[in-house]
């Protein structure tokens, strides 16, 4: 799912959380942010893949420390009962 495919309300909520959570220290784990281990995403990435939880949505991103850049790779809805591997 692309960010542009979300309803306006969900789009704004996800973008606001991306800006708030990933502006400073995006590669540090928190309650809503974790590094994914053993998950191979269907896209190319730089270094480890991270997951940001925004209610029922998951934002998958990686961090390029050299360029000081966060690259959002995907936004997926995670229904109850599904695992991260199932929604990638």
CNS distance restraints for C-alpha pairs under 8 A (distance, minus, plus):
assign (resid   1 and name CA) (resid   5 and name CA) 6.57 0.50 0.50
assign (resid   1 and name CA) (resid  74 and name CA) 6.88 0.50 0.50
assign (resid   1 and name CA) (resid  75 and name CA) 5.83 0.50 0.50
assign (resid   1 and name CA) (resid  76 and name CA) 5.62 0.50 0.50
assign (resid   1 and name CA) (resid  77 and name CA) 7.87 0.50 0.50
assign (resid   2 and name CA) (resid   6 and name CA) 7.37 0.50 0.50
assign (resid   2 and name CA) (resid  74 and name CA) 6.59 0.50 0.50
assign (resid   2 and name CA) (resid  75 and name CA) 6.08 0.50 0.50
assign (resid   2 and name CA) (resid  76 and name CA) 7.87 0.50 0.50
assign (resid   3 and name CA) (resid  11 and name CA) 6.48 0.50 0.50
assign (resid   3 and name CA) (resid  74 and name CA) 7.79 0.50 0.50
assign (resid   3 and name CA) (resid  75 and name CA) 6.19 0.50 0.50
assign (resid   4 and name CA) (resid  11 and name CA) 7.18 0.50 0.50
assign (resid   6 and name CA) (resid  10 and name CA) 5.96 0.50 0.50
assign (resid   6 and name CA) (resid  11 and name CA) 5.32 0.50 0.50
assign (resid   7 and name CA) (resid  11 and name CA) 5.88 0.50 0.50
assign (resid   8 and name CA) (resid  12 and name CA) 6.15 0.50 0.50
assign (resid   9 and name CA) (resid  13 and name CA) 6.31 0.50 0.50
assign (resid  10 and name CA) (resid  14 and name CA) 6.09 0.50 0.50
assign (resid  11 and name CA) (resid  15 and name CA) 6.10 0.50 0.50
assign (resid  12 and name CA) (resid  16 and name CA) 5.95 0.50 0.50
assign (resid  13 and name CA) (resid  17 and name CA) 6.25 0.50 0.50
assign (resid  13 and name CA) (resid  54 and name CA) 7.95 0.50 0.50
assign (resid  14 and name CA) (resid  18 and name CA) 6.12 0.50 0.50
assign (resid  14 and name CA) (resid  54 and name CA) 6.30 0.50 0.50
assign (resid  14 and name CA) (resid  57 and name CA) 7.82 0.50 0.50
assign (resid  15 and name CA) (resid  19 and name CA) 6.21 0.50 0.50
assign (resid  16 and name CA) (resid  20 and name CA) 6.16 0.50 0.50
assign (resid  17 and name CA) (resid  21 and name CA) 5.74 0.50 0.50
assign (resid  17 and name CA) (resid  22 and name CA) 7.97 0.50 0.50
assign (resid  17 and name CA) (resid  54 and name CA) 6.94 0.50 0.50
assign (resid  18 and name CA) (resid  22 and name CA) 5.54 0.50 0.50
assign (resid  18 and name CA) (resid  23 and name CA) 7.73 0.50 0.50
assign (resid  18 and name CA) (resid  52 and name CA) 7.95 0.50 0.50
assign (resid  19 and name CA) (resid  23 and name CA) 5.71 0.50 0.50
assign (resid  21 and name CA) (resid  26 and name CA) 6.87 0.50 0.50
assign (resid  22 and name CA) (resid  26 and name CA) 4.55 0.50 0.50
assign (resid  22 and name CA) (resid  70 and name CA) 7.43 0.50 0.50
assign (resid  26 and name CA) (resid  63 and name CA) 7.26 0.50 0.50
assign (resid  26 and name CA) (resid  70 and name CA) 7.56 0.50 0.50
assign (resid  27 and name CA) (resid  35 and name CA) 7.83 0.50 0.50
assign (resid  27 and name CA) (resid  50 and name CA) 7.64 0.50 0.50
assign (resid  27 and name CA) (resid  63 and name CA) 6.85 0.50 0.50
assign (resid  28 and name CA) (resid  33 and name CA) 7.64 0.50 0.50
assign (resid  28 and name CA) (resid  34 and name CA) 7.74 0.50 0.50
assign (resid  29 and name CA) (resid  33 and name CA) 5.24 0.50 0.50
assign (resid  29 and name CA) (resid  34 and name CA) 4.97 0.50 0.50
assign (resid  29 and name CA) (resid  35 and name CA) 6.90 0.50 0.50
assign (resid  30 and name CA) (resid  34 and name CA) 6.63 0.50 0.50
assign (resid  32 and name CA) (resid  52 and name CA) 5.65 0.50 0.50
assign (resid  32 and name CA) (resid  53 and name CA) 5.03 0.50 0.50
assign (resid  32 and name CA) (resid  54 and name CA) 7.47 0.50 0.50
assign (resid  33 and name CA) (resid  50 and name CA) 7.07 0.50 0.50
assign (resid  33 and name CA) (resid  51 and name CA) 5.63 0.50 0.50
assign (resid  33 and name CA) (resid  52 and name CA) 4.48 0.50 0.50
assign (resid  33 and name CA) (resid  53 and name CA) 6.34 0.50 0.50
assign (resid  34 and name CA) (resid  50 and name CA) 5.67 0.50 0.50
assign (resid  34 and name CA) (resid  51 and name CA) 5.38 0.50 0.50
assign (resid  34 and name CA) (resid  52 and name CA) 6.71 0.50 0.50
assign (resid  35 and name CA) (resid  48 and name CA) 6.93 0.50 0.50
assign (resid  35 and name CA) (resid  49 and name CA) 6.10 0.50 0.50
assign (resid  35 and name CA) (resid  50 and name CA) 4.36 0.50 0.50
assign (resid  35 and name CA) (resid  51 and name CA) 6.25 0.50 0.50
assign (resid  36 and name CA) (resid  48 and name CA) 7.16 0.50 0.50
assign (resid  36 and name CA) (resid  49 and name CA) 5.69 0.50 0.50
assign (resid  36 and name CA) (resid  50 and name CA) 5.54 0.50 0.50
assign (resid  36 and name CA) (resid  51 and name CA) 6.70 0.50 0.50
assign (resid  37 and name CA) (resid  48 and name CA) 7.98 0.50 0.50
assign (resid  37 and name CA) (resid  49 and name CA) 8.00 0.50 0.50
assign (resid  39 and name CA) (resid  85 and name CA) 6.62 0.50 0.50
assign (resid  41 and name CA) (resid  88 and name CA) 6.37 0.50 0.50
assign (resid  42 and name CA) (resid  88 and name CA) 7.24 0.50 0.50
assign (resid  43 and name CA) (resid  73 and name CA) 7.56 0.50 0.50
assign (resid  45 and name CA) (resid  49 and name CA) 7.13 0.50 0.50
assign (resid  45 and name CA) (resid  62 and name CA) 6.48 0.50 0.50
assign (resid  45 and name CA) (resid  73 and name CA) 7.98 0.50 0.50
assign (resid  46 and name CA) (resid  62 and name CA) 6.02 0.50 0.50
assign (resid  46 and name CA) (resid  63 and name CA) 6.72 0.50 0.50
assign (resid  46 and name CA) (resid  64 and name CA) 6.29 0.50 0.50
assign (resid  47 and name CA) (resid  62 and name CA) 6.68 0.50 0.50
assign (resid  47 and name CA) (resid  63 and name CA) 7.08 0.50 0.50
assign (resid  47 and name CA) (resid  64 and name CA) 7.41 0.50 0.50
assign (resid  48 and name CA) (resid  62 and name CA) 6.22 0.50 0.50
assign (resid  48 and name CA) (resid  63 and name CA) 7.70 0.50 0.50
assign (resid  49 and name CA) (resid  60 and name CA) 6.71 0.50 0.50
assign (resid  49 and name CA) (resid  61 and name CA) 5.77 0.50 0.50
assign (resid  49 and name CA) (resid  62 and name CA) 4.95 0.50 0.50
assign (resid  49 and name CA) (resid  63 and name CA) 7.94 0.50 0.50
assign (resid  50 and name CA) (resid  60 and name CA) 5.65 0.50 0.50
assign (resid  50 and name CA) (resid  61 and name CA) 5.25 0.50 0.50
assign (resid  50 and name CA) (resid  62 and name CA) 5.80 0.50 0.50
assign (resid  51 and name CA) (resid  58 and name CA) 6.32 0.50 0.50
assign (resid  51 and name CA) (resid  59 and name CA) 5.58 0.50 0.50
assign (resid  51 and name CA) (resid  60 and name CA) 4.68 0.50 0.50
assign (resid  51 and name CA) (resid  61 and name CA) 6.44 0.50 0.50
assign (resid  52 and name CA) (resid  58 and name CA) 5.64 0.50 0.50
assign (resid  52 and name CA) (resid  59 and name CA) 4.95 0.50 0.50
assign (resid  52 and name CA) (resid  60 and name CA) 6.47 0.50 0.50
assign (resid  52 and name CA) (resid  61 and name CA) 7.94 0.50 0.50
assign (resid  53 and name CA) (resid  57 and name CA) 6.14 0.50 0.50
assign (resid  53 and name CA) (resid  58 and name CA) 4.85 0.50 0.50
assign (resid  53 and name CA) (resid  59 and name CA) 6.51 0.50 0.50
assign (resid  54 and name CA) (resid  58 and name CA) 6.04 0.50 0.50
assign (resid  54 and name CA) (resid  59 and name CA) 7.45 0.50 0.50
assign (resid  56 and name CA) (resid  77 and name CA) 5.78 0.50 0.50
assign (resid  56 and name CA) (resid  78 and name CA) 5.51 0.50 0.50
assign (resid  56 and name CA) (resid  79 and name CA) 6.69 0.50 0.50
assign (resid  57 and name CA) (resid  75 and name CA) 6.75 0.50 0.50
assign (resid  57 and name CA) (resid  76 and name CA) 5.56 0.50 0.50
assign (resid  57 and name CA) (resid  77 and name CA) 4.34 0.50 0.50
assign (resid  57 and name CA) (resid  78 and name CA) 5.68 0.50 0.50
assign (resid  58 and name CA) (resid  75 and name CA) 5.65 0.50 0.50
assign (resid  58 and name CA) (resid  76 and name CA) 5.26 0.50 0.50
assign (resid  58 and name CA) (resid  77 and name CA) 6.20 0.50 0.50
assign (resid  58 and name CA) (resid  78 and name CA) 6.63 0.50 0.50
assign (resid  59 and name CA) (resid  72 and name CA) 6.99 0.50 0.50
assign (resid  59 and name CA) (resid  73 and name CA) 7.68 0.50 0.50
assign (resid  59 and name CA) (resid  74 and name CA) 5.93 0.50 0.50
assign (resid  59 and name CA) (resid  75 and name CA) 4.54 0.50 0.50
assign (resid  59 and name CA) (resid  76 and name CA) 6.59 0.50 0.50
assign (resid  60 and name CA) (resid  72 and name CA) 6.00 0.50 0.50
assign (resid  60 and name CA) (resid  73 and name CA) 5.58 0.50 0.50
assign (resid  60 and name CA) (resid  74 and name CA) 5.21 0.50 0.50
assign (resid  60 and name CA) (resid  75 and name CA) 6.27 0.50 0.50
assign (resid  61 and name CA) (resid  70 and name CA) 6.80 0.50 0.50
assign (resid  61 and name CA) (resid  71 and name CA) 5.44 0.50 0.50
assign (resid  61 and name CA) (resid  72 and name CA) 4.23 0.50 0.50
assign (resid  61 and name CA) (resid  73 and name CA) 5.15 0.50 0.50
assign (resid  61 and name CA) (resid  74 and name CA) 7.06 0.50 0.50
assign (resid  62 and name CA) (resid  70 and name CA) 5.90 0.50 0.50
assign (resid  62 and name CA) (resid  71 and name CA) 5.47 0.50 0.50
assign (resid  62 and name CA) (resid  72 and name CA) 6.71 0.50 0.50
assign (resid  62 and name CA) (resid  73 and name CA) 7.46 0.50 0.50
assign (resid  63 and name CA) (resid  68 and name CA) 7.43 0.50 0.50
assign (resid  63 and name CA) (resid  69 and name CA) 5.91 0.50 0.50
assign (resid  63 and name CA) (resid  70 and name CA) 4.59 0.50 0.50
assign (resid  63 and name CA) (resid  71 and name CA) 6.33 0.50 0.50
assign (resid  64 and name CA) (resid  68 and name CA) 5.74 0.50 0.50
assign (resid  64 and name CA) (resid  69 and name CA) 5.18 0.50 0.50
assign (resid  64 and name CA) (resid  70 and name CA) 6.28 0.50 0.50
assign (resid  64 and name CA) (resid  71 and name CA) 7.75 0.50 0.50
assign (resid  65 and name CA) (resid  69 and name CA) 6.55 0.50 0.50
assign (resid  76 and name CA) (resid  87 and name CA) 6.75 0.50 0.50
assign (resid  76 and name CA) (resid  88 and name CA) 7.44 0.50 0.50
assign (resid  77 and name CA) (resid  87 and name CA) 7.54 0.50 0.50
assign (resid  78 and name CA) (resid  82 and name CA) 6.45 0.50 0.50
assign (resid  78 and name CA) (resid  83 and name CA) 7.63 0.50 0.50
assign (resid  78 and name CA) (resid  84 and name CA) 7.44 0.50 0.50
assign (resid  78 and name CA) (resid  87 and name CA) 6.49 0.50 0.50
assign (resid  82 and name CA) (resid  86 and name CA) 6.21 0.50 0.50
assign (resid  82 and name CA) (resid  87 and name CA) 7.19 0.50 0.50
assign (resid  83 and name CA) (resid  87 and name CA) 6.74 0.50 0.50
assign (resid  84 and name CA) (resid  88 and name CA) 6.50 0.50 0.50
